[in-house]
């Protein structure tokens, strides 16, 4: 029996349920915008459910009022909201990512960068007028995509600073700052970040952090003995993030971020790439990629044979082909990165990726002749093969897929052998 709500008349189709009930009568769905086929998150508040409440409805209203005024790449874009027959729906842009509570194994350097990126989102929130408190920071509410981009989600408990927040605080043990229980401040959300970082360093799920709570203090997390290899400066920084005494911790996200950058110079830019180990290449994509690599192997072999026959093997021609290979590789890599990260410029990115090798080949044909054009076509094919091999290799090595790596290499080798036979 299909229990999905029918929102087609509102312009959205529900595809699947995301997680369990959020509480307060809210359910989150993955959906599709019927006008443009874009994926969305649908957060549905229902009056008819057993756990619906007036406070849940007020939290929904507050979340809408906050999200519609935010514009940050680390916060999924607010699209709209509407009233239904039995409640309300909040629509946000869908992010293909997983939350940090998936038992990932991150390096210390990656965890530092995760902390940095979360704090940058918090700095943005605290710069609003009035400042905004998330009040429910924990691994489940922080997403990471394949490129290491971080997203903060679930603003159901968010509120403006100095407003009454007594009924709108996280109920997740181990992530509630003592100051949040009494009077929230800009430092309240820092405790949740600190607890999240401890979960990542100790490889514990959020539900397991209670195991680290000190017997004599429900807000003191004991974790140092579990991570003896982590540098002491970073441990000191974390302890300050989760210090139960407000005056002994950081005052706000900006101060915490500055202190984090001071203990690690690499965090002054965003060049570190985070790649969670269990973000894997699906079977369908792997089969398709292997077929493509085999085809490129055939094309490379044929291209080599044709080039060898029609092109003079002079230093000038070899240099031109080598430069073309490098230019096409860089252009394709840049286009692939832009296509993945820039949702608004995908058409232009595809045109650029296709036009670069074609333009180089045509220019070589017009300026140098047919032989050089063939050589550059071969160089462009080799660049494409190298780029796809690099991307697939990274994914498979990071997921310890030795068998699939052998399959990928086998497809390339078989393609080359077949191409040489066909062109020989």
Secondary structure, 3 states (H helix, E strand, C coil): CCCCCCCHHHCEEEEEECCCCCECCEEEEEEEECCCCCEEEEEEEECCCCCCCHHHHHHHHHHHHHHCCCCCCCCCCEEEEEECCCEEEEEEECCCCEECCCCCCCCHHHHHHHHHHHHHHHHHHHCCCCCEECCCCCHHHEEECCCCCEEECCCCCCEECCCCCCCCCCCCCCCCCHHHHHCCCCCHHHHHHHHHHHHHHHCCCHHHHHHHEECCEEEEECCHHHCCCCCHHHHHHHHHHCCCCHHHCCCCHHHHHHHHHHHCHHHHCCCCCCCCCCCCCCHHHHHHHHHHHHHHHHHHHHHHHHHHHHCCCCHHHHHHHHHHHHHHHHHHHHHHHHHHHCCCCHHHHHHHHHHHHHHHHHHHHHHCCHHHHHHHHHHHHHHHHHHHHHHHHHHHHHCCCHHHHHHHHHHHHHHHHHHHHHHC
